Amino acid sequence: MHKSPIKLAKQITGYTGERLAEELGISPAHLSRMSNNKRRITTQLIERLAHVSGKSTEEFYQLLGTTQGEVEQAAEVLSGHPAGEPLMIDPDTFKKAYDRARVIEETMLGGRGSNADFAVIFEEVYADLLKREED
């Protein structure tokens, strides 16, 4: 069983990270961030990895030791949003939260925080804005 779909695709195809990124239509840096767990790998990317590897999606998931349903369920739990449903976000509230989170990150971390740091700050600011709108 392979834990990384990217490593599995590299093993099957014999591609370097740069070549695999090219085949997937993404930058090598983006592929590297996903490979190093700094970005989440989407089910859509797993489907593309399967295709590039010459495998069916189901076969690729089997080689990973899981199923598409299990991965989709985990993604749903991680995001807190049901898979397949459109994500309804008010653009104005999102923009306010984004701008406030950037200011907080700049103040607290000198603008040098990781994406994960920013995500935590943004999530708190966004939740606070939503709560204020409800009140």
Secondary structure, DSSP 8 states (H G I E B T S, - for coil): --S-HHHHHHHHH---HHHHHHHHTS-HHHHHHHHTTSS---HHHHHHHHHHTT--HHHHHHHHTS-HHHHHHHHHHHHTS-TTS-----HHHHHHHHHHHHHHHHHHHTT---HHHHHHHHHHHHHHHHHHHH-
